[in-house]
C-alpha cells in the first residue's frame, strides 16, 4: 500500500482533519460501507509514519476480513472507495468554509423552483450579509456581481418590473471582479517570470492600469494593493510602490478587509522584492524583509492550512541569521519545524540547522547537519550545495571543495527550470568562491581586484559573505605589531611571546583595535588622527591598559594603520569598541589560544 494514492492523500492530513474525516465517514449519509470506515481506522493507527510492513495490503485485508482469503481486486476497490470519500470530504470542507458560495447556491435553488416571494426575501437577506461581510476579496466581488445578475435574470423571468436597477449594479461589480482577477493573474505571471524561465502574454495590461488610474475603482483596497504590487513587479518606481503597498498593509483596517490568501500573496510579493534587492547588494533590505515575515507570523497568514512551505521556513531563518538574531531564529526553527510537510521535515530542518551553525562560525556542526542530507534527493535544492561549498571553504577541506564546485557547475548548467537571473547569481557565486579559495591557499592574485569584481557584479548570491571573506583575507595578510615591547601577531596563529607578555601583565585576554579608516574606507590623515585620539581617550575612561602599534599589510597596497594592543578586554567589549569606531572587524585573543578575527 506504500506509495499508493490513498496513503499519499492521508499523509497530507493534520490531526484535526483526521478527526473530522472520521466523523464524515461515520455518517451513513456519506458512507454506508462499514468496511471503508474500518479500513480508515486501521490506517489511522499507523499515521503519520505509515510503517511499510503495517500497511501491507495482505496484512490489512487479514485484519478486516479474518476468515476470508486475500483478494487483491477487492482490496483495491476498498482503497478506491476510501479515496473517493476523502475527495468528497475535502469538497464538503471547502464548501463549509465559504459562506458566500452556500448563500449563492441557495438563491439559485429558490429561483429554479420559481418561489418569487421567498426569492425576494433571500435576495434581501443575502444582500445584507454581503454588506456586512468583512473580507473584500475576489469571492466578495464575484458574489456581489452574481447577486445582481440573479436579480436581473429573475426580473426578466417574472416580467412584473418594467424598471430594474440591478443591471447597472451588476456591471459595476463585474468590472471590479474583472479588475481584481486580472491584476491577480498579472502579478502571478510576472512573479513566476522572476523565478523560472517562462514568458507570459499579458494582454491589455497597460489598458487595465490606465482604467484603474482614471477610475473610482482605485479606492477599493484589494485593487489598490494589487495595483501597487504590479508596479513593483514591472519595476516601475518600484521603491515608491513598495512603500505605498507596505503602508497600505500596515493599516489594521485594510488588513481586516483582505482575505488571508490575498494578504499572504501581497506579503510574499513584498518579500520577493526585498530578496531581489538583497541580491543586488541592498543589504539594508534585510530589516524590511524581517519585519514583513514577522507581520505574516503575527497575522497568522504564513501557514497554508497547517503547513509552512519549505522555502518560506528557510528564508525566514536566513533573514533572522543575516540580522544576527540567533535566539529568535532558534526559537522559530523549533516552533515551526512541526509545520513542515512530514516528507520534507528531516531534510529542511537539517539544512536550516546547518545554516544556523554556519552563521555562528560553528562549521563542524554545520557540516554534520549537511552530511545528514541526501543532496541528490528530489527535494534537495541547489542552494544546499552552495552552503556545503561554504562549509568546506571555511574548514579548508580542499578535495571535497574542488569536487563539489565541479559538480555544482554541471548541475547548474543542466538545470532547465531555474530562471536565467537566478542561474547567473549562482554562477557568479561559484566563480568568486573558487577564486577566494585559490587566494586562501596562497596563490597570488590581487585581493583588491577580486573585491572590486564582487562589488560591481550583479546579481551575486551572498555578496555580503563574499566581501567578508575578502576582508578576512586582507586581515590574514596583515601583521599586527607593537613598538615596545616588540610583539608580532597574525590571525589564526598562537604567539608564545605575546602569551609571556600577558602572563607578565597578569592578563588573560587582549584585542588589537584601530580607529583608522572606518569601514575600510580611506580617510584624510587629520580625520584618522582625531579618531585614534578619541579611541585612546575612550580606553582611558574605561581604565584599560594599552600599548601602541600598527597593522601592516603584506601586499603593501594599504598604508600602515596605527593600532592599539589592549589587555584585559573581553570579546563583547572589543566588538562594541570596534562598532563604536566604525570598524568592520577587530583582532581578539586569549592566553595560549590562537588570534581570532571577529567581525563587528
CORQUINOR-V81932 format. One record per residue. PHI is phi in degrees with one decimal (* if undefined). PSI is psi in degrees with one decimal (none if undefined). OMEGA is omega in degrees with one decimal (none if undefined). Layout:
BEGIN
PHI_PSI_OMEGA / PHI_PSI_OMEGA
END
This chain:
BEGIN
*_-20.3_178.0 / -58.0_133.3_-179.5 / 85.5_-3.9_179.2 / -74.3_162.5_178.7 / -59.5_-40.0_-179.0 / -58.5_-50.1_-177.7 / -66.1_-39.5_178.9 / -62.9_-37.4_177.3 / -66.3_-44.6_-177.1 / -67.1_-29.5_179.2 / -65.3_-19.6_-178.7 / -86.5_-3.6_-173.9 / -81.3_140.5_170.7 / -86.4_169.9_-179.8 / -60.5_-41.3_-179.9 / -63.1_-40.7_-179.6 / -66.8_-35.7_177.6 / -58.0_-44.8_-178.2 / -67.4_-39.9_179.8 / -69.8_-36.9_178.0 / -65.1_-36.4_177.9 / -62.4_-41.7_177.0 / -63.3_-41.1_-179.9 / -61.5_-47.9_-177.6 / -71.1_-21.2_179.1 / -80.8_-11.0_-179.6 / -83.6_124.4_179.6 / -66.5_-17.7_178.3 / -65.9_-36.6_-178.2 / -97.4_-35.2_-174.5 / -137.9_120.3_-179.8 / -108.9_6.5_-178.6 / -108.0_112.2_-179.3 / -64.0_-30.5_-178.9 / -65.0_-32.6_178.1 / -67.1_-45.6_177.3 / -62.5_-40.8_179.7 / -62.4_-40.6_177.1 / -61.8_-44.7_179.4 / -59.4_-46.8_-177.4 / -64.2_-35.8_176.1 / -64.4_-44.6_-179.1 / -69.5_-31.9_178.9 / -60.4_-35.3_-179.4 / -67.2_-22.4_-178.0 / -95.8_-6.2_-177.4 / -76.1_154.2_-1.2 / -91.3_-3.0_-175.4 / -74.0_-35.6_-177.4 / 52.3_61.2_178.8 / -51.3_128.4_-173.5 / -53.3_-44.2_-177.6 / -67.1_-40.7_-176.4 / -68.9_-21.7_-179.1 / -109.2_19.4_173.0 / -60.2_136.8_-174.4 / -58.5_-42.6_-179.3 / -63.0_-40.4_-179.2 / -66.1_-45.1_179.5 / -64.9_-41.7_179.9 / -60.5_-41.5_-179.5 / -61.6_-37.1_179.0 / -72.3_-34.1_-179.7 / -75.3_-41.0_-176.8 / -129.2_79.7_-175.3 / -57.1_-30.6_-174.2 / -99.6_2.5_-176.4 / -102.3_150.4_172.3 / -81.0_141.9_-176.0 / -61.5_130.5_175.7 / -126.6_113.4_-175.0 / -63.5_-40.1_-179.7 / -61.5_-43.0_180.0 / -65.7_-39.2_179.7 / -66.7_-43.7_179.7 / -65.3_-36.0_177.8 / -64.7_-42.2_179.1 / -63.5_-42.3_177.9 / -63.3_-41.7_179.2 / -63.0_-40.6_178.6 / -63.9_-39.1_178.0 / -67.1_-38.8_176.7 / -59.7_-46.1_-179.7 / -61.2_-39.0_179.0 / -71.1_-34.1_175.2 / -62.7_-43.1_179.1 / -64.6_-40.3_177.3 / -64.1_-36.8_177.5 / -62.6_-44.4_178.9 / -61.8_-42.0_178.4 / -61.3_-44.1_179.2 / -62.9_-41.2_179.1 / -63.3_-42.0_178.1 / -63.8_-42.7_179.9 / -60.4_-44.5_-178.9 / -66.4_-27.3_-177.8 / -84.0_-2.7_-177.4 / -123.7_85.0_-177.9 / -61.2_-32.2_-179.2 / -65.3_-39.3_178.9 / -65.1_-38.2_179.4 / -62.9_-45.8_-179.4 / -66.1_-37.5_179.8 / -64.4_-42.8_178.9 / -65.8_-37.7_178.1 / -63.8_-40.7_178.8 / -63.2_-40.1_179.0 / -65.8_-39.9_178.7 / -61.7_-43.2_179.8 / -64.6_-41.1_179.3 / -65.5_-42.6_179.9 / -61.3_-29.8_-179.4 / -89.4_1.5_176.5 / 57.7_41.4_177.2 / -96.2_81.2_-170.6 / -57.3_-50.1_-176.7 / -63.1_-46.4_179.9 / -65.4_-34.0_178.4 / -61.0_-46.8_-179.0 / -63.8_-38.9_178.0 / -64.2_-45.7_-179.9 / -66.5_-35.3_177.8 / -60.9_-46.0_179.6 / -65.4_-44.2_-179.8 / -62.3_-45.7_-179.2 / -64.8_-39.5_178.8 / -60.8_-43.0_178.8 / -65.6_-39.6_178.8 / -62.6_-39.5_178.9 / -64.6_-41.5_-179.5 / -64.2_-31.5_-179.7 / -89.3_-7.5_-176.4 / -66.7_126.1_-171.3 / -73.5_-26.6_-174.1 / -96.1_120.6_179.1 / -99.8_67.8_-177.4 / -107.7_-168.2_-178.2 / -57.4_-44.9_-179.8 / -64.1_-34.6_179.4 / -63.3_-50.0_-179.2 / -65.3_-37.4_177.9 / -64.2_-43.9_-179.5 / -65.9_-39.1_177.5 / -62.4_-42.4_178.1 / -64.9_-47.3_-178.1 / -65.5_-33.2_176.1 / -61.0_-47.2_179.2 / -67.9_-37.3_178.0 / -62.1_-43.0_179.4 / -65.4_-41.0_178.4 / -62.9_-41.4_179.5 / -64.4_-46.0_-179.8 / -64.4_-38.6_178.7 / -67.1_-36.8_178.4 / -63.1_-40.1_178.0 / -65.6_-43.1_-177.3 / -65.3_-42.9_-175.7 / -75.1_-28.4_177.0 / 56.5_28.6_179.8 / -116.9_8.8_176.7 / -131.4_105.2_-177.7 / -67.5_-27.6_-179.3 / -117.6_126.0_-179.3 / -130.5_125.2_-177.4 / -91.5_-5.2_-175.2 / -70.9_-21.9_-177.3 / -65.4_-48.1_178.8 / -63.2_-40.4_178.9 / -64.5_-38.5_177.3 / -61.8_-41.4_178.1 / -61.9_-45.4_-178.2 / -60.7_-46.3_-177.6 / -74.7_-30.5_175.9 / -63.5_-40.3_179.8 / -65.2_-41.3_176.6 / -61.9_-45.7_-179.6 / -61.6_-44.3_179.3 / -60.6_-46.3_-177.6 / -63.8_-41.3_178.7 / -61.0_-49.2_-178.2 / -64.0_-42.5_-180.0 / -61.1_-46.2_-179.5 / -65.3_-41.7_179.8 / -61.1_-46.1_-178.9 / -67.6_-39.5_179.0 / -63.9_-42.2_177.9 / -63.5_-43.4_-180.0 / -62.4_-41.9_-178.7 / -65.7_-46.9_-179.2 / -66.1_-38.3_178.1 / -64.6_-39.7_179.0 / -64.6_-38.5_179.6 / -62.2_-28.9_179.0 / -76.6_-13.6_-175.6 / -103.6_-46.4_-178.4 / -126.1_163.8_-179.3 / -78.3_92.1_178.4 / -154.9_146.5_179.3 / -121.7_137.9_178.9 / -118.2_144.5_175.9 / -89.6_104.4_-176.6 / -91.8_78.2_-175.1 / -62.7_133.8_177.4 / 62.4_24.9_-179.5 / -63.6_-50.6_-178.1 / -63.4_-38.3_178.7 / -64.9_-38.7_179.0 / -63.4_-44.5_178.2 / -62.4_-40.0_179.7 / -64.5_-39.4_178.6 / -61.4_-45.3_-178.5 / -63.7_-42.6_-177.0 / -64.9_-26.0_-174.6 / -112.2_15.0_-175.6 / -128.2_170.7_178.4 / -72.7_-13.5_-174.1 / -67.7_-18.3_-179.6 / -66.3_-16.5_179.1 / -75.7_-17.8_177.2 / -70.9_127.9_-174.6 / -56.7_-45.8_-177.0 / -65.1_-42.2_179.5 / -65.9_-44.2_179.0 / -61.6_-40.8_-178.3 / -63.0_-48.6_-179.4 / -71.6_-26.5_175.3 / -62.1_-47.6_178.0 / -66.2_-41.3_-179.6 / -60.3_-40.5_-179.3 / -63.8_-40.2_178.1 / -65.7_-34.8_176.7 / -63.0_-45.2_-178.5 / -68.9_-31.7_177.8 / -80.3_-6.6_-178.6 / 59.3_42.8_175.5 / -109.8_106.9_-173.9 / 48.8_47.7_-171.6 / -59.2_-42.5_-178.5 / -62.3_-40.0_179.0 / -64.1_-47.2_-179.4 / -70.9_-28.8_173.8 / -61.5_-43.9_178.6 / -64.6_-42.5_-179.0 / -64.7_-43.4_179.2 / -67.5_-39.5_178.1 / -61.2_-43.7_178.8 / -64.1_-39.7_179.4 / -61.4_-42.5_-178.5 / -79.0_-16.0_176.9 / -73.5_-18.9_-177.7 / -84.2_122.7_-176.1 / -58.3_-43.9_-178.6 / -59.7_-42.2_179.2 / -64.4_-45.7_-179.6 / -61.0_-37.6_-178.8 / -66.1_-23.3_179.3 / -82.6_-17.8_-174.4 / -94.0_131.8_173.7 / -59.4_152.2_-176.9 / -56.4_-40.8_-177.0 / -68.0_-33.1_176.7 / -72.5_-42.5_178.0 / -59.5_-41.9_178.6 / -62.6_-47.1_-178.4 / -62.8_-40.9_-179.2 / -67.8_-40.9_175.7 / -60.9_-41.5_-178.4 / -67.4_-31.9_175.6 / -65.9_-38.0_174.7 / -65.8_-40.8_178.6 / -58.9_-48.4_-177.6 / -63.4_-35.6_177.2 / -63.2_-46.2_-179.9 / -61.8_-40.6_179.9 / -63.6_-41.4_177.4 / -63.0_-38.3_178.9 / -65.1_-41.4_178.8 / -61.4_-41.8_-178.8 / -64.1_-26.9_178.9 / -90.2_4.7_175.1 / 103.9_-1.7_179.4 / -82.8_76.8_-171.8 / -69.0_-18.0_176.7 / -67.4_-13.3_178.7 / -69.3_-15.5_177.4 / -58.9_-38.2_-178.5 / -65.0_-46.1_177.9 / -62.7_-40.0_-179.9 / -62.7_-44.3_179.9 / -63.0_-41.3_179.5 / -63.4_-38.0_178.7 / -65.9_-46.0_179.0 / -61.0_-41.9_178.8 / -62.2_-40.3_178.0 / -62.5_-40.5_179.1 / -64.4_-39.7_178.2 / -66.3_-42.9_-178.9 / -68.6_-35.6_179.5 / -77.7_-14.7_179.6 / 76.6_18.6_-178.0 / -99.3_2.6_-177.7 / -72.7_-26.9_-178.0 / -90.6_141.9_170.0 / -105.9_106.3_-169.2 / 70.4_-120.5_177.9 / -109.1_8.6_-171.9 / -115.6_148.5_174.8 / -110.6_127.1_-179.6 / -59.6_144.1_-177.9 / -60.0_-41.0_-179.9 / -63.4_-41.2_-179.0 / -68.7_-40.7_176.8 / -57.2_-46.0_-178.3 / -68.9_-43.6_-178.0 / -66.0_-37.3_177.3 / -63.7_-44.6_178.8 / -61.7_-46.2_-179.9 / -60.4_-40.6_-178.7 / -64.8_-45.2_178.7 / -62.1_-40.2_-179.6 / -68.0_-36.6_178.1 / -61.9_-31.5_178.7 / -92.9_6.8_178.7 / 61.4_31.4_176.0 / -91.7_68.1_-171.1 / -66.7_-42.9_-179.6 / -64.0_-41.5_178.8 / -62.5_-45.2_-178.5 / -61.3_-43.1_-179.2 / -63.0_-43.8_178.1 / -62.0_-44.0_179.9 / -60.6_-48.3_-177.1 / -59.2_-44.2_-178.7 / -69.0_-42.3_-176.5 / -65.9_-42.8_-173.4 / -97.0_1.3_176.4 / -58.3_-38.0_-177.9 / -71.8_-10.3_179.2 / -96.5_3.0_174.2 / -80.9_151.0_176.4 / -59.0_137.0_-176.5 / -51.9_-40.1_-177.0 / -73.2_-14.5_-179.1 / -105.3_-16.7_-168.0 / -52.5_-51.0_-174.2 / -61.7_-49.9_-177.7 / -63.9_-48.3_-176.1 / -65.8_-40.9_-179.2 / -65.9_-44.3_-179.7 / -62.9_-39.1_178.6 / -62.8_-44.9_-178.7 / -71.0_-33.7_174.3 / -63.5_-37.6_176.7 / -63.9_-43.5_176.3 / -58.5_-42.6_-178.4 / -60.9_-48.4_-179.3 / -71.1_-35.9_179.0 / -61.4_-42.7_-178.3 / -61.5_-24.4_-179.1 / -104.9_18.7_176.8 / 62.5_26.1_175.7 / -97.3_73.0_-166.8 / -71.8_-33.6_178.0 / -63.4_-44.4_178.2 / -64.6_-38.7_178.6 / -61.8_-44.7_179.5 / -62.4_-41.1_-179.7 / -59.7_-42.4_178.7 / -67.4_-38.9_-179.8 / -66.0_-35.4_-179.8 / -74.1_-9.7_173.9 / -86.1_1.9_-178.2 / -109.7_136.8_172.3 / -83.2_102.4_-174.5 / -69.7_-12.4_178.2 / -100.3_5.3_179.2 / -72.6_156.3_-176.7 / -58.2_-30.4_-176.3 / -92.3_-2.7_178.4 / -77.7_117.5_-177.9 / -81.7_159.0_179.9 / -62.1_-25.2_179.7 / -67.1_-19.1_177.3 / -64.4_-41.1_178.8 / -68.2_-31.6_176.3 / -61.1_-45.9_179.5 / -64.3_-42.2_179.9 / -63.1_-36.3_176.3 / -62.1_-40.3_178.5 / -65.8_-39.3_178.7 / -63.4_-47.1_179.1 / -62.6_-35.4_177.3 / -61.1_-49.0_-177.1 / -65.0_-35.2_-178.3 / -87.6_-1.4_-179.5 / 55.0_42.3_177.7 / -93.8_88.8_-167.9 / -60.8_-53.3_-175.7 / -60.3_-50.8_177.4 / -60.6_-36.8_-179.5 / -62.8_-50.8_-176.8 / -65.1_-39.5_178.7 / -62.8_-44.2_-178.9 / -65.8_-41.3_180.0 / -60.5_-42.9_178.2 / -62.5_-45.3_178.0 / -62.9_-38.9_-179.8 / -60.1_-46.8_-178.5 / -61.6_-42.8_-179.2 / -64.2_-47.1_-178.9 / -61.2_-40.6_-179.8 / -65.5_-40.2_-179.9 / -64.7_-36.3_-176.4 / -82.7_-14.8_-175.8 / -69.1_116.4_-177.7 / -98.2_-11.7_-175.4 / -92.2_-27.4_-176.5 / -73.1_141.7_178.2 / -67.0_156.9_-179.4 / -62.4_-34.6_179.2 / -61.9_-46.4_179.0 / -67.1_-39.2_177.5 / -60.2_-43.5_-179.8 / -62.6_-42.2_180.0 / -62.0_-42.4_177.6 / -66.6_-43.6_-177.8 / -60.7_-44.3_178.5 / -62.7_-40.6_179.8 / -61.4_-46.4_-179.3 / -58.5_-46.3_-178.4 / -61.8_-42.7_-176.6 / -71.1_-40.5_-179.5 / -68.7_-32.5_176.4 / -65.8_-42.8_177.1 / -62.9_-42.4_179.4 / -60.3_-41.1_-178.1 / -64.5_-40.5_178.8 / -62.3_-40.0_177.7 / -67.2_-40.5_-179.8 / -62.0_-34.8_-179.0 / -83.6_3.8_171.5 / 104.2_1.8_178.9 / -74.4_141.4_-173.8 / -79.6_126.2_173.7 / -167.6_144.0_-177.4 / -68.5_123.1_175.2 / -64.6_-35.9_-178.8 / -62.1_-40.2_179.8 / -64.4_-45.5_179.2 / -64.1_-43.1_179.6 / -59.3_-44.1_179.9 / -63.2_-39.3_179.6 / -63.7_-43.7_-179.8 / -63.8_-42.2_-179.2 / -64.3_-42.5_-174.1 / -79.5_-30.6_-174.8 / -72.8_143.8_176.0 / -156.1_143.9_-5.1 / -81.7_151.0_177.5 / -135.9_130.1_175.7 / -72.3_141.2_174.6 / 52.1_45.1_179.5 / -59.2_-37.8_179.9 / -60.3_-45.7_179.9 / -64.0_-43.7_-179.8 / -60.1_-42.7_179.5 / -68.3_-33.2_175.1 / -63.6_-38.6_179.1 / -68.1_-36.1_175.5 / -63.0_-47.6_179.4 / -60.4_-39.7_179.1 / -60.8_-42.0_178.5 / -66.4_-35.3_174.4 / -58.2_-47.3_-179.9 / -65.0_-38.2_179.7 / -66.0_-27.1_179.7 / -94.9_25.6_179.6 / -123.6_138.8_174.9 / -103.4_130.1_179.8 / -106.1_123.6_-174.2 / -135.3_151.0_171.8 / -107.2_154.2_-176.0 / -82.7_-41.3_-178.8 / -154.2_112.0_1.6 / -71.7_163.4_-177.8 / -81.4_103.4_179.1 / -123.7_145.1_-179.6 / -126.1_136.3_-176.7 / -133.7_137.0_170.7 / -131.3_148.5_-177.0 / -66.4_142.9_179.5 / 68.8_18.4_177.8 / -121.8_149.5_170.5 / -94.1_146.4_-174.6 / -132.2_104.8_-176.0 / -64.1_-35.6_179.7 / -64.4_-39.7_177.6 / -67.5_-39.6_178.2 / -61.1_-40.9_178.6 / -65.2_-38.0_178.9 / -65.7_-42.6_177.9 / -59.2_-41.6_-178.5 / -64.4_-39.6_-179.8 / -67.2_-28.7_-179.8 / -95.4_4.4_-178.9 / 54.2_43.5_179.4 / -118.4_153.8_-178.9 / -121.3_-13.5_-179.6 / -134.1_159.0_179.7 / -154.7_165.1_174.9 / -151.5_144.3_171.0 / -103.4_120.2_-177.3 / -136.7_143.4_173.6 / -128.0_158.6_173.1 / -107.9_1.7_-178.4 / -72.4_146.0_170.4 / 46.1_65.6_179.2 / -54.0_142.8_-179.1 / 56.4_26.6_178.0 / 58.3_29.7_175.3 / -107.5_126.2_-177.8 / -63.1_128.3_179.1 / -112.5_166.2_176.0 / -64.7_149.7_-175.3 / -58.0_-41.8_-178.6 / -65.1_-33.0_177.5 / -67.8_-42.1_179.9 / -65.4_-42.7_179.7 / -60.8_-43.1_-179.7 / -65.5_-42.1_179.5 / -62.2_-40.7_-179.8 / -66.9_-37.2_177.0 / -63.7_-38.6_177.7 / -65.4_-36.8_177.6 / -65.0_-42.7_177.8 / -59.9_-45.4_180.0 / -61.8_-40.2_-178.9 / -64.2_-40.7_-179.9 / -68.4_-36.1_176.9 / -64.5_-39.2_177.3 / -63.9_-34.5_-179.7 / -79.9_-10.2_-179.3 / 73.2_30.0_-178.2 / -93.9_141.0_173.8 / -85.4_136.6_-178.0 / -147.9_157.0_179.4 / -129.2_140.7_-177.4 / -76.6_147.9_177.7 / -164.6_-156.3_179.8 / -159.6_161.5_173.4 / -112.5_127.1_-176.4 / -123.0_121.5_179.3 / -74.4_144.4_-179.2 / -67.3_-33.8_-174.3 / -77.4_-19.5_179.0 / 74.1_12.9_-179.3 / -96.2_9.8_-179.5 / -140.9_129.5_-176.8 / -64.5_147.9_176.9 / -54.7_139.4_-179.0 / -110.0_119.6_173.4 / -54.7_131.4_-176.9 / -136.6_167.2_-178.9 / -125.9_131.9_171.7 / -89.7_116.7_-175.2 / -110.9_132.5_-179.1 / -103.9_157.2_178.6 / 52.7_52.1_176.5 / -129.0_130.8_-177.3 / -85.9_173.2_-175.6 / -58.9_-47.3_-176.9 / -61.2_-43.0_178.5 / -63.4_-39.6_-179.5 / -62.6_-47.4_180.0 / -63.2_-42.0_-180.0 / -61.5_-42.2_176.8 / -62.9_-44.5_178.3 / -58.0_-44.5_178.4 / -63.7_-41.8_-178.2 / -59.7_-34.5_-177.8 / -106.0_21.6_169.3 / 71.2_22.5_-178.4 / -87.2_145.4_177.5 / -76.7_-29.4_-178.4 / -158.3_163.0_175.1 / -133.5_165.5_176.7 / -105.3_128.2_-174.1 / -130.5_150.2_178.5 / -157.2_164.3_176.5 / -129.2_159.4_-177.9 / -55.8_128.8_177.3 / 64.2_22.1_175.3 / -124.9_164.2_-178.5 / -70.3_150.2_174.2 / -69.5_138.0_-177.2 / -116.7_146.2_168.2 / -93.0_123.5_-178.1 / -121.5_120.2_179.3 / -76.7_142.6_-177.3 / -88.4_none_none
END
